């Protein structure tokens, strides 16, 4: 495509969007972003596993045309920016992409090295790793900016148990639910202002003038927007999925008992959307008990809500009561990682960020730079995200082959060091620790 400087679109079928659905050819062009740190190791393994599954599932009639895209360290090297505009536009054009993890600076240092994630107060060479081509000024999360620039309003995280994975919860085998996390609002919207800054002091003064309440002047200030529009499109996507998968319930998770006009409104607007657009197939808990005597009609979806702190207990003690959870951004972030821990934390689980037309699938963990290039870490997160991608494309046969390979490799105790360590602690004697690429090969062998 002539509009791109660094992106080289390979021969293949560009995905289009028509009448509310993606149109995908037999050789779709899919974007792939390597990521920083261990992205160097896990992303190539994912591609090898996916290509093998697609070939076996479709006998060579279908194949993915992978299109390399650049952000993070590779973005800095190709464009001089960790978040190139061209990459955003390429994902928008391709409509489907998958990415490894990216470095996210924390703390107050002015610069970060994208090779080793070291943070320092100056540009130039990295004080830790010594490399001189990876240090850049501190920036906001690349992951968050992709979501916001592409309006990927739903973070979708399936939470499932794999037999053989040591799990800390005795009900782990009952865990099987989907998390829909709102992606663009809440405190992750980035309205975060430093202590003593002009904006922070102006907000403090405004609150004092309008309400009489005093916020300490040495406070950092964050603004938490939750809109009716953002809430309803997220809940709509969760309900669409529940309908398509014939699931029994959708639960709105919030802290509305404290934050009445943000998270409380999230619950209110979610119920409104269910009544307005899904009223013929949804039943609220109040209706269930007041009008139906506690008997759920066949084919209906139960709409319910739970306070955020209580749901953390309930997914541990009775996880089978939940099939779809819809949450504001921050609650959804906490819930996703807590939930995946219930089932043993296989690669920290898969994930996707979606709008109606664009989907960006991702490894959901960090960059773990100390393991970069060691061919050591578990590639499960990005491989399972690729399974989601294949399902999203309608290539379910290939997705099922990958799941079959993963399940059997785990049953056979042919796993990376993280799972090997847990299995050995549980007393298994037949564990064989594999490298990152070795685990990918084990999955392929067992398809």
C-alpha positions in Angstrom: 0.0 0.0 0.0 1.6 3.3 -1.1 0.3 5.2 1.9 2.8 3.4 4.2 6.4 4.1 4.6 7.7 1.1 6.6 4.7 -1.3 6.5 4.9 -3.8 3.6 1.5 -5.3 2.9 2.0 -8.9 1.7 0.0 -10.5 -1.1 -3.3 -11.7 0.3 -6.9 -10.8 1.0 -7.6 -7.6 2.8 -10.4 -8.1 5.3 -13.5 -6.0 4.8 -16.5 -5.1 6.9 -20.0 -5.3 5.3 -23.5 -5.4 6.7 -22.2 -5.7 10.3 -19.8 -8.6 9.7 -16.2 -9.1 8.7 -15.6 -10.6 5.2 -12.5 -12.8 5.4 -10.9 -14.5 2.4 -8.8 -17.7 2.3 -5.5 -15.8 2.6 -6.3 -12.9 4.9 -3.6 -10.3 5.7 -3.2 -10.2 9.5 -1.0 -7.7 11.4 1.6 -9.0 13.8 3.5 -6.9 16.3 6.5 -8.7 17.9 6.4 -6.7 21.2 9.2 -5.8 23.6 11.2 -8.1 25.8 10.0 -11.7 25.6 7.9 -10.8 22.6 11.1 -11.7 20.8 10.6 -15.3 21.9 6.9 -15.9 22.2 5.6 -14.2 19.0 7.5 -16.4 16.5 6.3 -19.5 18.4 2.7 -18.3 18.1 3.1 -17.8 14.4 4.6 -21.3 13.9 1.7 -22.9 15.9 -1.0 -21.0 14.1 0.5 -21.7 10.7 0.7 -25.4 11.5 -2.9 -25.5 12.7 -4.3 -23.7 9.7 -2.4 -26.0 7.3 -3.6 -29.1 9.0 -7.2 -27.9 9.4 -7.7 -26.7 5.8 -5.2 -28.9 3.9 -3.4 -25.9 2.5 -6.5 -24.3 1.1 -6.2 -21.4 3.6 -3.2 -19.6 5.0 -2.5 -16.4 6.9 -0.5 -13.7 5.2 1.4 -12.2 8.2 2.1 -8.4 8.0 4.8 -7.2 10.4 3.9 -4.0 12.2 6.0 -1.9 14.5 5.6 -0.4 17.9 7.6 -0.2 21.2 11.3 -0.9 20.5 10.7 -1.8 16.9 8.7 1.3 16.4 11.5 3.4 17.9 14.0 1.7 15.5 11.8 2.1 12.4 10.1 5.5 13.0 11.9 7.1 16.0 8.6 6.7 18.0 7.4 3.9 20.3 3.8 4.5 19.0 3.9 5.3 15.2 0.8 6.7 13.6 1.4 4.5 10.6 1.0 1.4 12.8 -2.3 2.6 14.0 -3.5 3.2 10.5 -2.2 -0.2 9.3 -4.2 -2.0 12.0 -7.3 0.0 11.1 -6.8 -1.1 7.4 -6.1 -4.8 8.2 -8.9 -5.0 10.9 -7.3 -7.9 12.7 -3.8 -7.9 14.4 -2.1 -9.8 17.2 0.7 -8.4 19.4 3.3 -9.4 22.0 3.8 -7.4 25.2 5.1 -3.8 25.3 7.1 -1.9 27.9 5.0 0.4 30.1 7.0 2.9 32.1 6.1 3.4 35.8 7.4 5.9 38.4 8.7 9.4 37.7 11.9 8.9 35.7 12.0 10.9 32.5 13.3 8.1 30.2 12.9 4.4 29.8 15.0 1.7 27.9 12.8 -0.4 25.7 15.5 -3.2 25.6 15.6 -3.8 29.4 12.8 -1.6 30.8 15.3 0.3 33.0 14.2 3.8 33.8 16.5 6.8 34.2 16.6 10.6 34.2 18.4 11.2 30.9 18.4 10.3 27.2 21.3 8.5 25.4 22.7 5.1 26.4 21.0 2.9 28.9 22.7 2.9 32.3 21.7 -0.7 32.9 22.1 -2.7 29.6 24.4 -0.2 27.9 22.5 -0.2 24.6 22.2 3.2 22.9 19.3 2.6 20.5 16.4 1.9 22.9 16.1 4.8 25.3 13.2 7.1 24.8 11.3 9.7 26.8 8.7 8.4 29.3 5.3 7.7 27.6 1.8 6.5 28.3 1.0 2.9 27.9 1.2 1.7 24.3 -1.5 -0.9 25.0 -3.9 1.8 26.3 -3.1 4.1 23.4 -3.9 1.4 20.8 -7.3 0.9 22.5 -8.1 4.6 22.5 -6.8 5.4 19.0 -8.6 2.5 17.5 -11.6 2.8 19.8 -11.2 -0.8 20.9 -13.8 -0.4 23.6 -14.1 -4.0 24.8 -11.3 -6.0 26.4 -12.4 -9.7 26.2 -10.8 -12.3 28.4 -12.0 -15.9 28.5 -11.2 -17.7 31.8 -11.1 -21.5 31.5 -9.4 -24.4 33.2 -7.0 -26.8 31.6 -6.8 -30.2 33.1 -3.4 -30.9 34.6 -2.6 -27.3 35.5 -2.1 -27.1 39.2 -4.7 -24.6 40.4 -4.9 -23.0 43.9 -8.7 -23.1 44.0 -10.6 -26.4 44.7 -13.4 -25.2 42.4 -11.0 -24.5 39.5 -12.7 -27.1 37.2 -15.9 -25.2 37.5 -14.4 -21.9 36.2 -15.6 -21.1 32.7 -16.6 -17.5 32.1 -15.9 -14.5 29.9 -14.9 -11.1 31.1 -15.9 -8.0 29.1 -14.0 -5.0 30.4 -14.7 -1.5 29.2 -11.4 -0.3 27.6 -11.6 3.5 26.9 -13.0 5.2 30.0 -12.6 5.1 33.8 -9.2 6.0 35.3 -7.4 4.4 32.3 -8.6 7.3 30.1 -5.4 9.0 31.1 -6.9 12.1 32.8 -4.1 11.9 35.5 -2.5 15.1 36.7 0.7 15.5 38.7 0.8 17.0 42.2 1.1 20.8 42.0 0.4 20.9 38.2 -1.8 23.7 36.8 -4.6 21.3 36.0 -4.4 19.4 39.4 -4.6 22.7 41.3 -7.4 24.0 39.1 -9.5 20.9 39.8 -8.8 21.2 43.5 -9.9 24.8 43.4 -13.0 24.0 41.3 -14.2 21.3 43.7 -13.7 23.6 46.7 -15.6 26.4 45.0 -18.5 24.2 43.9 -18.9 21.9 46.8 -17.0 23.4 49.8 -14.9 20.2 50.1 -11.1 20.6 50.4 -8.6 18.2 48.7 -5.1 18.4 50.0 -3.0 20.7 47.8 -0.2 18.1 47.6 -2.5 15.6 45.9 -2.1 14.1 42.4 -5.5 14.2 40.7 -7.2 11.6 38.5 -10.5 12.0 36.7 -12.8 8.9 36.3 -15.2 9.3 33.4 -17.8 6.6 32.8 -20.4 7.5 30.1 -23.8 6.1 29.2 -22.6 5.6 25.6 -19.4 3.7 26.6 -21.3 1.6 29.1 -24.1 0.6 26.8 -21.9 -0.5 23.9 -19.8 -2.6 26.3 -22.9 -4.3 27.8 -24.4 -4.8 24.3 -21.3 -6.7 23.2 -21.4 -8.8 26.4 -25.1 -9.6 25.8 -24.5 -10.4 22.1 -21.9 -12.9 23.1 -24.1 -14.5 25.7 -26.9 -14.8 23.2 -24.6 -16.3 20.5 -23.1 -18.8 23.0 -26.5 -19.6 24.7 -25.2 -18.7 28.1 -27.5 -18.2 31.2 -26.4 -14.9 32.7 -24.7 -11.5 32.4 -23.4 -9.9 35.6 -22.7 -6.2 35.8 -19.8 -5.6 38.3 -19.4 -2.2 39.9 -18.6 -0.3 43.1 -21.8 1.8 42.9 -22.4 1.7 46.6 -19.5 4.2 46.9 -19.2 5.8 43.4 -22.9 6.3 42.7 -22.6 8.5 39.6 -19.8 6.6 37.8 -19.9 2.9 38.7 -23.4 3.1 40.0 -24.5 4.6 36.7 -22.6 1.8 34.9 -25.0 -0.7 36.5 -28.1 1.5 35.9 -27.2 2.0 32.2 -26.4 -1.7 31.8 -29.8 -2.7 33.0 -31.4 0.0 30.7 -29.6 -1.4 27.7 -30.7 -4.9 28.5 -34.3 -3.8 28.7 -34.2 -1.6 25.6 -32.5 -4.0 23.2 -32.7 -7.4 24.8 -36.0 -7.1 26.8 -37.5 -10.1 25.1 -34.8 -12.5 26.3 -33.5 -11.0 29.6 -34.9 -11.3 33.1 -33.6 -9.3 36.1 -33.1 -10.9 39.5 -35.9 -8.8 40.9 -38.3 -10.1 38.1 -37.1 -13.6 38.7 -38.1 -13.6 42.3 -41.0 -11.1 42.3 -42.8 -12.3 39.2 -41.5 -15.8 38.3 -41.2 -17.4 41.7 -37.5 -18.0 41.3 -37.9 -20.2 38.2 -35.8 -19.1 35.3 -37.7 -19.4 31.9 -36.0 -21.6 29.3 -33.9 -19.7 26.8 -33.7 -16.5 28.8 -30.6 -14.7 30.1 -30.5 -13.5 33.7 -29.3 -10.0 34.2 -27.7 -9.4 37.6 -25.2 -7.1 39.3 -22.6 -7.6 42.0 -20.5 -5.2 44.1 -16.9 -5.4 42.9 -15.4 -6.6 46.2 -17.9 -9.3 46.7 -17.4 -10.8 43.2 -13.8 -11.4 44.1 -15.0 -13.8 46.8 -17.8 -15.3 44.7 -15.6 -16.3 41.7 -13.6 -18.3 44.2 -16.4 -19.9 46.2 -19.1 -20.4 43.5 -17.6 -19.6 40.1 -20.2 -21.8 38.2 -22.8 -19.1 38.9 -21.2 -16.7 36.4 -20.9 -17.0 32.7 -20.3 -13.4 31.5 -19.0 -10.5 33.6 -19.2 -6.9 32.3 -17.1 -4.4 34.2 -15.7 -0.8 34.1 -12.1 -0.5 33.1 -10.2 -0.6 36.5 -12.4 -3.3 38.0 -12.0 -5.3 34.9 -8.2 -5.1 35.0 -8.1 -6.4 38.5 -10.7 -9.1 37.9 -9.0 -10.5 34.8 -5.7 -11.2 36.5 -7.4 -12.5 39.7 -9.7 -14.8 37.7 -6.9 -16.3 35.6 -5.0 -17.1 38.8 -7.9 -19.3 39.9 -7.1 -21.7 37.1 -3.4 -21.7 37.5 -2.5 -18.7 35.4 -1.5 -20.4 32.2 0.6 -17.8 30.5 -1.7 -15.3 32.3 -4.4 -16.1 29.8 -5.5 -14.9 26.4 -7.0 -11.5 25.6 -8.4 -9.3 22.9 -9.4 -5.7 22.4 -12.3 -5.1 20.1 -14.5 -2.6 18.4 -17.2 -3.6 16.0 -14.8 -3.6 13.1 -11.3 -3.9 14.5 -9.8 -6.6 16.8 -6.3 -6.5 18.4 -5.4 -9.8 20.1 -2.6 -9.7 22.7 -0.4 -11.4 25.2 -1.8 -10.2 28.5 1.5 -10.3 30.5 4.5 -8.0 30.8 7.8 -8.0 28.9 9.9 -9.9 31.5 13.1 -8.4 29.9 15.4 -10.6 32.1 14.2 -13.6 30.1 14.5 -12.0 26.6 16.2 -14.2 24.1 16.5 -17.1 26.5 13.7 -19.2 24.8 12.4 -19.9 28.2 9.0 -18.3 29.0 5.5 -19.8 28.5 4.0 -18.6 25.2 0.5 -19.8 26.3 -1.0 -16.3 26.5 -0.3 -15.3 23.0 -1.1 -18.7 21.6 -4.5 -18.8 23.3 -5.1 -15.3 22.1 -4.4 -16.6 18.6 -7.1 -19.2 19.3 -9.5 -16.4 20.0 -8.4 -14.7 16.8 -9.1 -17.8 14.7 -12.5 -18.1 16.3 -13.1 -14.5 15.6 -12.3 -15.2 11.9 -14.6 -18.2 11.8 -11.6 -20.6 11.4 -12.8 -22.7 14.3 -11.3 -26.0 13.0 -7.8 -24.5 13.3 -8.6 -23.0 16.8 -9.8 -26.4 18.0 -6.6 -28.1 16.9 -4.5 -25.7 18.9 -6.6 -26.2 22.0 -6.3 -29.9 21.5 -2.5 -29.6 21.3 -2.3 -27.4 24.4 -4.6 -29.7 26.5 -2.7 -32.8 25.5 0.8 -31.2 26.1 -0.3 -30.2 29.6 -1.8 -33.6 30.3 1.5 -35.2 29.2 3.4 -32.7 31.5 5.4 -31.4 28.5 5.5 -27.7 29.6 7.6 -24.6 30.2 9.4 -24.0 33.5 6.6 -22.1 35.2 4.1 -25.0 34.9 6.9 -27.6 35.3 7.7 -26.1 38.7 4.1 -26.1 39.8 3.5 -29.7 38.6 6.6 -31.0 40.4 5.6 -29.2 43.6 2.3 -31.1 43.3 4.2 -34.4 43.2 4.2 -35.3 39.5 7.2 -37.4 38.6 6.9 -37.4 34.8 7.3 -33.7 34.1 9.6 -32.7 31.2 10.5 -29.0 31.2 10.5 -27.5 27.7 11.8 -24.3 26.2 9.4 -21.7 24.8 9.9 -23.0 21.3 9.8 -26.6 22.6 6.4 -26.1 24.0 5.2 -24.8 20.7 6.6 -27.9 19.0 4.9 -30.1 21.6 1.5 -28.4 20.8 2.0 -29.0 17.1 2.9 -32.6 17.6 -0.3 -33.2 19.6 -2.8 -31.5 17.2 
